[in-house]
């Protein structure tokens, strides 16, 4: 059936006449309605578009249903304007088709362009559909009636708000059917609940069929879903104690044994909280026991956790109770009402006294065993003075046999005696010394010597009791004070320097410090003490003490006058080279073996050098230098020496200088004190005056050089006076000095060079600057720190040596 609605769409023409004439036209367009999913047959006539024209026009139709989705549904007759339908349309996909049609004149020019709407009417062709085909839940057995278990949900695709899309829920079937449970579903919301009581033993699962049905005018459509509700077993059956196993006996003193097992039964689901049980122990002796649940059998295992004493109690009485892990409950239907929820009685173990936990009374018998002897006092204190004579009585220990039924004989023995100082009478327990006690022994801790005593009976097997004796060892003044170290360092200085010496005493107060320090032998103007009383004294070095090793006799007395005399080694050295004299000495000794391998060739060469100049002569022989063609002047103005000391000292310097140039002096020298002595004494005995070296006869210099290992090694190796070896050694030494001088010359940028002579000027002798050695510097340090004044002399030497 077609309904007609008159609508008018006025749209501008796509083309205008050349004359732009105006026409008054009335356009009445029919609006059409098409039913969804029309059964056909196709095509059928939907309607006709009427246009009042005095001339003939052709119709064209465009838009949804024609050349837009859904395509191929509509066509129009070009001559008559009749619209035909060729296939059905689904309302749920398209409820309105929007089109426009055009009319064209015979010359194909556009006459009219109007819009058309076709409304699709809905029919009840979709049933309500559930979101799930199967709903599954699990609920507790103790769930109360009226509780919403779950909600089912569905939807309908038909036109919203129409009878076709309106539906309700209804329960079609429940399986199994029971007298204690009735399920229902809310018609509007789909919420499912129940009346009565759930009983896992009656039905552990329910299957419901729920239907959703719409309210269509012509036809009513529906669908259904399945709901499975599983009932989890609750604790509605109490555990019952069915028996007990085990001897019910335990030996005294034993722990961890199980004298008894309790057995129970439960009708609830095995291994669930409703059937698993827990045990509790009550009674005066409950603290000696514990009971645990066997997870496999559900039995209660009774265990002894503290030792039981037969002499105290021969039996222990206990009360054991059992209950489930899950709370107990009970549900009973009292009345089924027509409307609303039923009347039920739902009780729990906490709400009523009619459901009590199962209990059982048990007794545990204690069996007597041989007890070890027991000391009346397990820790005893004693006092003994050290150095007491052997056989001194220390203390007495006493034990007894606690067995009341059959006391046994026992003997005393020494268990642990670290130093082996004591013995015990096996019958009386008297402890005496077998050695003298020493409070300073490492076995004495905080003045206490600890001994372990045993009492051993004659049972089978023998049992042993133990006690501890703490012997407080009283101190005597049997140790003299001692120095902490036997060697100290002192830095050399023109001023007075001090080092600390510390003493200690193994004895305790008042037999120890503070101490009195005293210097023995002749130390006047050399050494003194400041302070001389206390735990540490200050050893003061006077300025007259020279560099080297010294021995000082020190007497140290404690507060009671006990004293000890010690020979203290003192090393005096220059601390600017090493902060610790002994550290440098230890390095020299440690590396001496390796250093000697490198020193041997150099010492051999140095020995040859010494052999040339060690001859003692009153006359001075000049060294003849080759002609340098005017670049240098022969200079041999140095006066002859008066004895051998100057030559020995000079060549010792050359020897040391050659060795020092080739290796580290700190680690390779054979005698660490050689440098210290050189710095202090050589500067005091040499003075440069004009072109001569002047020396003063000083027996101290010769004696000290004689003591040095370096000189001894040099003298030992003097076996050649080869001039060739000497010249090569001098050449090597000078070249190394020149290299060092050239390196330092680059850094002295502010020094203005001085011209001593022009090349070829042989008439006027070259004047060199005066070279002086300050009193506070050694000749050795001057050689290692040549000033720029030496440049001219160095170049002359280098040229002659290379010729």
C-alpha positions in Angstrom: 0.0 0.0 0.0 1.4 3.3 -1.0 1.1 6.5 1.0 1.5 9.9 -0.7 3.0 13.0 1.0 3.2 16.2 -1.0 6.6 17.8 -0.8 8.1 20.5 -3.0 11.9 20.9 -3.6 12.9 24.0 -5.5 16.4 23.7 -7.0 18.1 25.9 -9.5 18.3 24.7 -13.0 21.6 23.5 -14.2 21.2 25.4 -17.5 19.5 28.6 -18.4 17.8 29.7 -21.6 19.6 32.3 -23.7 16.8 34.7 -23.1 16.8 34.3 -19.3 13.0 34.2 -19.4 11.0 33.7 -16.2 8.3 31.0 -16.0 5.7 30.4 -13.3 5.7 26.6 -12.7 4.0 24.4 -10.1 5.9 21.1 -9.3 4.1 18.5 -7.2 6.5 15.6 -6.3 5.2 12.5 -4.7 7.3 11.1 -1.7 7.4 7.3 -1.5 7.6 4.7 1.3 9.1 1.3 0.7 8.8 -1.7 3.0 12.0 -3.5 3.9 12.7 -7.0 2.7 9.7 -6.9 0.3 9.1 -10.4 -1.0 8.5 -9.4 -4.7 8.0 -10.3 -7.4 10.5 -7.9 -8.9 10.5 -5.4 -10.4 7.3 -3.8 -9.1 6.1 -0.3 -9.5 6.8 2.0 -6.5 5.2 5.2 -8.0 5.3 7.8 -10.7 6.7 11.3 -10.8 4.3 13.9 -12.3 5.7 17.0 -14.1 3.3 19.4 -15.8 4.8 20.3 -19.1 3.4 21.4 -22.4 6.3 19.8 -24.0 7.9 16.4 -23.8 10.8 15.7 -21.3 12.9 12.7 -20.4 13.4 11.5 -16.8 16.8 10.5 -15.1 17.2 9.3 -11.5 20.4 9.5 -9.4 21.5 8.8 -5.8 21.2 6.1 -3.2 19.6 2.9 -4.5 20.5 3.8 -8.1 24.2 4.6 -8.6 25.1 4.8 -4.9 24.9 2.1 -2.3 22.7 0.1 -2.1 23.1 0.1 -5.9 20.6 -1.5 -8.4 17.5 -1.2 -6.2 15.6 1.5 -8.2 15.2 2.6 -11.8 13.0 5.2 -13.5 11.2 5.0 -16.9 12.6 7.9 -19.0 9.4 8.5 -20.8 6.7 8.1 -18.1 8.6 8.8 -14.9 7.5 5.6 -13.2 9.9 4.3 -10.5 10.5 0.5 -10.3 11.9 -1.6 -7.4 14.3 -4.4 -8.4 15.3 -6.0 -5.1 14.6 -5.8 -1.3 16.2 -3.3 1.1 17.2 -4.1 4.8 16.0 -1.5 7.2 18.8 -2.3 9.7 21.3 -1.2 6.9 19.4 1.7 5.3 16.2 3.3 6.6 16.2 6.3 4.1 17.2 6.6 0.5 18.0 10.2 -0.7 17.8 10.7 -4.6 17.4 13.5 -7.1 15.9 13.3 -10.6 16.4 15.4 -13.7 14.2 16.2 -16.7 15.7 17.1 -20.0 14.2 18.6 -23.1 14.4 17.1 -26.5 17.5 19.0 -27.2 19.0 17.4 -24.0 19.1 20.7 -22.2 18.3 20.5 -18.5 14.7 21.4 -17.6 14.3 20.6 -14.0 16.4 19.1 -11.1 14.5 18.1 -8.0 15.2 16.0 -4.9 13.3 12.8 -3.9 13.3 10.8 -0.5 12.2 7.2 -0.2 11.5 6.0 3.4 12.1 2.4 4.3 9.6 0.9 6.8 10.7 -1.7 9.4 9.3 -5.2 9.8 10.0 -7.7 12.6 12.7 -9.6 11.0 15.3 -9.8 13.8 14.9 -11.8 17.1 16.5 -10.7 20.4 20.1 -12.0 20.5 22.1 -12.9 23.7 25.6 -11.7 24.1 26.7 -15.3 25.0 25.3 -18.6 24.0 26.6 -20.1 27.3 27.0 -18.5 30.8 28.9 -20.3 33.5 29.4 -19.3 37.1 30.4 -21.0 40.5 28.7 -20.0 43.7 29.2 -21.0 47.3 26.8 -23.5 48.9 26.2 -21.0 51.8 24.9 -18.3 49.4 21.7 -16.8 50.7 18.5 -16.9 48.7 17.6 -13.7 46.8 21.2 -13.1 45.9 21.6 -12.2 42.2 23.9 -14.9 40.8 24.4 -13.4 37.4 22.7 -11.2 34.7 22.0 -12.3 31.1 21.9 -9.6 28.4 20.4 -9.5 24.8 19.6 -6.9 22.1 17.3 -6.6 19.1 18.3 -4.9 15.8 14.8 -3.9 14.7 13.7 -0.2 14.9 14.4 1.1 18.4 11.4 1.9 20.4 9.0 -0.2 18.2 7.3 -3.4 19.3 9.7 -5.2 17.0 12.7 -4.4 19.2 10.9 -4.6 22.6 11.4 -8.0 24.4 11.3 -9.7 27.8 13.2 -12.6 29.6 11.6 -15.8 30.8 13.0 -19.1 32.3 12.1 -22.0 30.0 13.7 -24.9 32.0 15.8 -25.8 35.1 17.7 -29.1 35.4 17.7 -30.9 37.9 14.5 -29.9 39.7 14.9 -30.0 43.5 12.5 -29.4 46.4 14.9 -27.1 48.2 15.8 -24.7 45.3 13.8 -22.7 42.8 15.5 -20.4 40.2 13.9 -17.3 38.6 14.8 -14.5 36.2 13.8 -10.8 36.2 11.7 -10.2 33.0 13.1 -6.7 32.4 16.8 -6.9 33.5 17.7 -10.6 33.0 19.0 -11.0 36.6 18.9 -14.6 37.8 18.5 -15.6 41.4 17.0 -18.4 43.5 14.7 -19.2 46.4 15.4 -21.7 49.2 18.8 -23.4 50.0 21.6 -24.7 47.9 22.8 -28.1 48.8 26.0 -29.5 47.1 25.1 -33.0 48.2 21.7 -32.8 46.5 22.9 -31.1 43.3 26.4 -29.8 42.6 25.3 -28.1 39.3 22.2 -26.6 37.7 21.5 -26.0 34.0 19.0 -23.2 33.1 17.5 -22.3 29.7 16.6 -18.6 29.5 14.6 -17.1 26.6 14.3 -13.5 25.2 11.1 -12.9 23.2 10.1 -9.7 21.3 6.7 -8.1 21.0 6.2 -7.9 17.2 2.7 -7.0 15.9 2.6 -9.5 13.1 5.0 -12.1 14.4 6.9 -12.5 17.7 10.6 -13.7 17.4 12.8 -15.1 20.2 16.2 -16.7 21.1 17.6 -18.5 24.1 20.9 -19.0 26.0 22.1 -21.7 28.5 23.2 -20.9 32.1 25.3 -23.4 34.1 25.6 -22.7 37.8 28.1 -24.9 39.8 27.7 -25.2 43.5 30.9 -25.2 45.5 30.7 -27.4 48.6 30.4 -25.6 51.9 31.1 -26.8 55.4 27.7 -28.1 56.3 29.1 -31.3 57.8 31.2 -31.4 61.0 34.4 -33.5 61.1 34.2 -36.6 63.3 37.1 -38.1 65.3 37.1 -41.7 64.3 40.1 -43.0 66.2 43.7 -42.7 67.1 47.0 -44.5 66.5 50.4 -44.6 68.1 51.9 -45.8 71.4 51.1 -42.8 73.4 54.6 -43.0 75.0 57.7 -40.9 74.8 61.1 -41.2 76.3 62.1 -38.5 78.7 64.5 -35.9 77.1 63.4 -36.7 73.6 62.0 -34.1 71.2 60.6 -34.3 67.7 59.0 -37.7 68.2 55.3 -38.4 67.5 53.6 -40.6 70.1 50.0 -40.2 68.7 48.0 -39.6 65.5 44.3 -38.5 65.5 42.0 -39.7 62.7 38.9 -37.9 61.4 36.2 -38.3 58.8 34.2 -35.6 57.0 31.3 -35.8 54.5 32.2 -32.6 52.7 34.2 -32.6 49.4 37.7 -34.0 50.1 40.7 -31.6 50.0 38.4 -28.6 50.1 38.3 -26.0 52.9 35.0 -27.6 53.9 36.7 -30.9 54.6 40.2 -29.9 55.6 40.6 -29.7 59.4 42.8 -27.9 62.0 43.6 -29.2 65.5 44.1 -27.3 68.8 45.7 -28.6 72.0 44.6 -27.5 75.5 45.6 -28.6 79.0 48.2 -27.7 81.6 51.0 -29.4 79.7 50.0 -28.2 76.2 53.3 -26.1 75.9 55.3 -29.3 75.5 53.4 -30.4 72.4 52.2 -29.3 69.0 49.8 -30.9 66.5 49.8 -30.5 62.7 47.5 -31.7 60.0 48.7 -34.3 57.5 47.7 -32.8 54.1 47.1 -36.2 52.5 45.2 -38.1 55.2 43.7 -35.1 57.2 45.0 -36.8 60.4 46.4 -34.9 63.3 50.1 -35.6 64.1 51.0 -34.9 67.8 54.7 -34.0 68.3 56.9 -33.4 71.4 58.6 -30.0 71.1 60.2 -29.7 74.6 62.0 -32.4 76.7 59.8 -34.2 79.2 61.2 -35.2 82.6 60.2 -38.5 84.0 61.1 -37.4 87.5 58.7 -34.5 87.2 55.6 -36.1 85.6 55.2 -39.7 84.4 52.0 -38.8 82.4 50.7 -35.7 80.6 47.0 -35.2 79.9 45.8 -33.3 76.8 42.5 -32.3 75.2 42.5 -32.2 71.4 39.8 -30.5 69.4 39.2 -30.5 65.6 37.3 -28.2 63.3 37.2 -27.4 59.6 39.1 -24.6 57.9 35.8 -23.2 56.5 33.2 -22.0 58.9 30.3 -24.4 59.5 26.8 -23.5 58.4 23.4 -25.1 57.9 20.4 -24.1 55.7 16.8 -25.6 56.1 13.6 -24.7 54.1 10.8 -24.0 56.6 8.0 -22.8 54.2 7.5 -22.2 50.5 5.5 -19.1 49.9 3.6 -18.2 46.7 5.2 -14.8 46.2 8.5 -13.5 47.4 11.3 -15.5 49.0 10.7 -18.7 51.0 11.1 -18.9 54.7 14.4 -20.7 55.5 16.6 -21.3 58.6 20.3 -20.6 57.9 22.6 -21.0 60.9 26.5 -21.0 61.4 28.7 -22.4 64.1 29.3 -19.0 65.6 25.5 -18.3 65.9 24.4 -21.4 67.7 25.7 -23.8 70.4 24.1 -26.8 68.8 27.1 -27.3 66.5 30.2 -27.9 68.7 33.7 -29.0 67.4 34.7 -32.5 68.1 37.1 -33.1 71.1 39.0 -36.0 72.5 41.0 -36.5 75.7 44.4 -38.2 75.4 47.3 -39.1 77.8 51.0 -39.3 77.0 53.2 -41.5 79.1 56.8 -40.6 79.8 59.3 -43.4 79.9 62.3 -43.2 82.2 65.9 -43.2 80.7 69.3 -42.7 82.2 69.8 -39.0 82.9 73.3 -37.5 82.9 74.8 -36.2 86.1 73.8 -32.7 86.9 76.1 -30.1 88.4 74.6 -28.0 91.3 76.3 -24.9 89.7 76.9 -25.0 86.0 79.1 -21.9 85.9 81.6 -21.4 88.7 84.0 -18.5 89.4 87.4 -19.0 90.9 90.4 -16.7 91.7 94.1 -17.8 91.5 97.2 -15.6 91.4 99.5 -16.1 88.5 102.8 -17.9 89.2 101.2 -19.7 92.1 103.0 -22.9 92.9 102.0 -26.2 91.4 99.3 -27.9 93.4 97.4 -24.8 94.3 93.7 -25.5 95.0 91.4 -23.7 92.6 87.8 -24.6 93.2 85.5 -27.6 93.8 82.6 -28.7 91.6 79.7 -30.9 92.8 77.2 -33.0 90.7 74.4 -35.4 91.5 72.4 -38.1 89.6 68.9 -36.9 88.9 67.5 -40.4 88.4 65.3 -41.0 91.5 64.6 -44.7 90.8 68.2 -45.9 90.2 71.0 -43.4 91.0 74.3 -44.3 89.4 77.9 -43.7 90.3 79.9 -41.1 88.4 83.4 -39.6 88.3 84.8 -36.1 87.5 87.0 -35.4 84.6 88.6 -32.4 82.9 86.8 -31.7 79.7 88.5 -28.7 78.0 91.8 -27.3 79.5 93.4 -25.2 76.7 96.8 -24.8 78.4 96.8 -28.0 80.4 97.1 -26.1 83.7 94.7 -28.0 86.0 93.5 -31.4 87.1 90.4 -32.6 89.1 89.9 -35.2 91.7 87.7 -37.9 90.1 85.7 -38.5 93.3 85.7 -35.2 95.2 85.7 -32.7 92.3 88.5 -30.6 93.8 90.4 -28.7 91.1 94.2 -28.0 91.5 96.9 -26.7 89.3 99.5 -28.9 87.6 101.4 -25.9 86.1 102.0 -22.3 87.0 99.3 -20.0 85.6 100.5 -17.0 83.4 98.1 -14.1 83.1 99.9 -13.0 79.9 99.2 -16.4 78.2 97.2 -16.2 75.0 94.7 -18.7 76.6 93.8 -16.1 79.2 91.1 -13.7 77.8 90.4 -10.6 79.8 92.2 -12.1 82.8 89.9 -15.2 82.7 91.1 -18.8 82.0 88.1 -21.0 81.2 88.0 -24.8 82.0 85.2 -27.3 81.2 84.5 -30.0 83.7 82.7 -33.3 83.1 80.8 -35.7 85.4 80.5 -39.1 83.7 78.2 -41.9 85.1 78.5 -45.7 84.6 75.3 -46.2 82.7 74.8 -48.0 79.4 75.6 -45.9 77.5 77.5 -43.6 79.9 75.9 -40.1 80.3 77.9 -36.9 80.8 77.1 -33.7 82.5 79.2 -30.5 82.2 80.0 -27.4 84.1 82.2 -24.3 83.3 84.8 -23.0 85.7 86.1 -19.4 85.0 89.4 -18.9 86.7 90.3 -15.3 87.3 94.1 -15.0 87.1 95.4 -12.3 89.4 98.3 -10.3 88.0 101.9 -10.1 89.3 104.7 -7.8 88.3 106.5 -10.5 86.3 107.2 -8.6 83.1 109.5 -5.6 82.6 108.6 -2.8 80.2 109.6 -3.2 76.6 110.1 -0.9 73.7 107.6 -1.2 70.8 110.4 -0.9 68.2 114.1 -1.4 68.3 115.0 1.2 65.6 113.8 4.7 64.9 114.4 7.4 62.4 115.6 11.0 63.0 115.8 13.7 60.4 119.2 15.5 60.0 119.0 19.2 60.6 121.0 22.1 62.0 118.3 22.5 64.6 117.4 20.1 67.3 115.1 17.2 66.1 113.0 14.8 68.1 111.5 11.3 67.6 109.2 9.3 69.8 110.0 6.1 71.5 107.1 4.1 73.0 107.1 1.4 75.6 104.6 -1.2 76.8 104.2 -3.7 79.7 102.3 -7.0 79.6 101.4 -6.5 83.2 98.2 -4.7 84.2 97.9 -1.7 86.5 99.6 -0.9 88.9 102.4 -3.0 87.5 102.6 -1.3 84.2 102.9 2.3 83.0 103.3 5.2 82.9 107.0 4.5 82.5 110.3 6.3 83.4 112.8 6.5 80.5 116.5 7.0 81.0 119.5 7.2 78.6 122.7 5.4 79.6 126.3 5.7 78.6 127.9 9.0 77.3 125.2 10.9 75.5 126.1 14.4 76.5 125.7 16.9 73.6 124.3 14.1 71.5 121.0 12.7 72.9 118.6 13.6 75.6 115.0 12.8 76.6 112.1 15.3 76.6 109.8 14.2 78.1 111.2 11.2 79.9 108.0 10.1 81.7 104.8 8.5 80.3 104.0 5.9 77.8 106.0 7.7 75.1 109.3 9.6 75.5 110.8 12.1 73.2 114.4 11.3 72.0 116.0 14.6 71.1 119.0 14.7 68.7 121.5 17.4 69.3 123.0 19.2 66.3 126.4 17.5 66.8 125.0 14.1 65.8 126.1 13.3 62.2 124.2 11.3 59.5 124.4 7.5 59.9 123.4 4.7 62.2 123.7 5.1 65.9 123.0 3.0 69.0 121.5 4.5 72.2 121.0 2.5 75.4 117.6 3.2 76.9 116.4 2.1 80.4 112.6 1.8 80.9 111.1 1.3 84.4 107.5 0.6 85.4 105.6 2.1 88.3 107.1 -0.6 90.7 110.7 -0.1 89.6 110.9 -3.1 87.4 113.1 -2.1 84.4 114.7 -3.3 81.2 117.7 -1.9 79.3 117.5 -1.9 75.5 119.9 -0.9 72.7 117.9 1.4 70.4 119.0 1.8 66.9 118.7 5.3 65.5 119.1 6.2 61.8 119.9 9.8 61.1 119.2 10.8 57.5 118.0 13.5 55.2 114.2 13.3 55.1 114.1 15.5 52.0 115.1 12.4 50.0 112.8 9.9 51.6 110.2 10.4 54.4 111.5 7.1 56.0 115.2 6.2 56.3 114.5 2.5 56.8 112.0 2.4 53.9 114.8 3.6 51.6 117.2 1.1 53.2 114.8 -1.7 52.8 114.3 -0.8 49.1 118.1 -0.8 48.6 118.5 -4.2 50.3 115.5 -5.7 48.4 116.8 -4.5 45.1 120.5 -5.0 45.9 120.7 -8.5 44.3 119.2 -7.3 41.0 121.1 -4.0 41.2 124.5 -5.7 41.7 124.1 -7.3 38.2 123.9 -3.8 36.7 126.4 -2.2 39.0 129.2 -4.8 38.3 130.3 -3.4 34.9 130.1 0.2 36.1 132.0 -0.6 39.3 134.7 -2.2 37.1 135.0 0.9 35.0 135.0 3.1 38.1 137.7 1.0 39.6 139.9 1.6 36.6 139.2 5.3 37.0 140.3 5.3 40.6 143.5 3.4 39.8 144.7 6.3 37.7 144.6 9.0 40.5 145.1 7.1 43.7 148.8 7.3 43.6 150.1 9.7 46.3 152.5 12.3 44.8 153.8 15.6 46.0 154.2 16.9 42.4 151.2 17.7 40.2 151.4 16.4 36.6 149.4 18.4 34.1 147.2 16.7 31.6 148.4 17.4 28.1 145.4 18.3 25.9 145.6 18.2 22.0 145.8 21.4 20.1 142.3 22.8 19.5 143.4 25.4 17.0 142.6 28.4 19.1 139.2 27.4 20.3 140.3 26.5 23.8 143.2 27.2 26.2 145.2 24.6 28.0 144.5 25.1 31.7 146.5 23.2 34.4 146.7 25.8 37.1 145.4 23.6 39.9 148.1 23.2 42.6 149.4 19.9 43.7 147.6 18.0 46.5 149.2 17.5 49.9 147.9 13.9 50.4 145.6 11.3 48.9 142.3 12.3 50.5 141.3 14.9 48.0 141.9 12.5 45.1 140.1 9.7 46.9 137.1 11.9 47.6 137.1 13.4 44.1 137.3 10.0 42.4 134.7 8.6 44.8 132.5 11.4 43.5 133.2 10.5 39.9 132.4 6.9 40.7 129.2 7.7 42.4 128.2 10.2 39.7 128.7 7.6 37.0 126.6 5.0 38.8 123.9 7.5 39.7 123.7 8.7 36.0 122.8 5.2 34.8 120.3 4.0 37.4 118.0 5.2 40.2 120.1 6.2 43.1 117.3 5.5 45.6 117.0 1.8 44.6 120.4 0.9 43.1 123.1 2.3 45.5 124.9 -0.1 47.7 124.9 2.1 50.7 122.0 4.5 51.3 123.8 6.7 53.8 126.6 7.7 51.3 124.6 10.5 49.8 123.5 11.9 53.2 127.2 12.0 54.4 128.3 13.6 51.1 125.8 16.4 51.4 126.7 17.2 55.0 130.5 16.9 55.0 131.9 17.5 51.5 130.4 21.0 51.4 132.2 21.7 54.7 135.7 20.6 53.4 135.9 22.0 49.9 136.2 25.6 48.8 136.9 27.0 45.3 139.4 29.8 45.3 140.3 31.2 41.9 141.5 28.4 39.8 142.6 26.1 42.7 140.8 23.5 44.9 141.8 23.8 48.5 141.2 20.9 50.9 141.7 20.6 54.6 143.1 17.5 56.2 140.3 16.0 58.2 140.7 12.6 59.6 136.9 12.2 60.0 136.3 12.4 56.2 138.8 9.6 55.5 137.5 7.4 58.2 133.9 7.8 57.1 134.7 7.1 53.5 136.5 4.0 54.6 133.3 2.8 56.3 131.2 3.1 53.2 130.3 0.1 51.2 130.8 2.1 48.0 134.5 2.8 48.8 135.2 -0.7 49.8 133.7 -2.0 46.6 135.8 0.5 44.6 139.1 -0.4 46.4 138.4 -4.1 46.0 138.1 -3.8 42.2 141.1 -1.6 41.6 143.2 -3.8 39.3 143.9 -1.6 36.2 145.2 1.8 35.3 144.1 1.7 31.7 144.1 5.2 30.3 141.7 4.1 27.5 139.1 3.0 30.0 139.5 6.2 32.0 139.1 8.4 28.9 136.0 6.6 27.8 134.4 6.9 31.3 135.2 10.6 31.5 133.8 11.1 28.0 130.5 9.3 28.9 130.1 11.3 32.1 130.7 14.6 30.4 128.3 13.9 27.5 125.5 13.0 30.0 126.1 16.2 32.0 126.0 18.3 28.8 122.7 16.7 27.7 121.2 17.6 31.1 122.7 21.1 30.9 121.2 21.7 27.5 117.8 20.6 28.6 117.8 22.9 31.6 119.3 25.8 29.5 116.1 25.9 27.4 114.1 26.7 30.6 116.4 29.6 31.6 115.0 32.1 29.1 115.6 35.1 31.3 119.3 34.5 31.6 121.4 36.6 29.3 124.4 34.6 27.9 127.8 36.0 28.6 130.6 35.9 25.9 133.8 34.7 27.5 136.0 34.7 24.3 135.7 35.2 20.6 136.7 32.4 18.2 140.4 32.7 17.1 141.3 35.0 20.0 144.2 33.1 21.4 146.1 36.0 22.9 143.7 36.9 25.6 142.8 34.1 28.1 139.2 33.2 28.6 137.8 34.5 31.8 135.4 32.2 33.6 133.0 33.2 36.4 133.8 32.4 39.9 132.2 29.2 41.1 131.4 29.0 44.7 129.8 26.3 46.8 127.5 27.6 49.5 128.0 26.2 53.0 124.5 24.9 53.2 124.9 22.9 50.0 127.0 19.8 49.2 129.5 19.5 46.4 127.4 16.6 45.1 124.3 18.7 44.7 126.2 21.4 42.9 127.4 18.8 40.4 123.8 17.8 39.7 122.5 21.4 39.5 125.0 23.1 37.3 124.2 26.8 36.7 124.4 28.5 33.3 128.0 29.8 34.2 129.2 26.3 33.4 128.1 26.5 29.7 131.4 27.9 28.4 133.5 25.4 30.5 131.3 22.6 29.3 131.7 23.4 25.7 135.5 23.5 26.1 135.5 20.2 27.8 133.3 18.6 25.2 135.5 19.8 22.4 138.7 18.5 23.9 137.2 15.2 24.8 136.0 14.6 21.3 139.3 15.5 19.7 
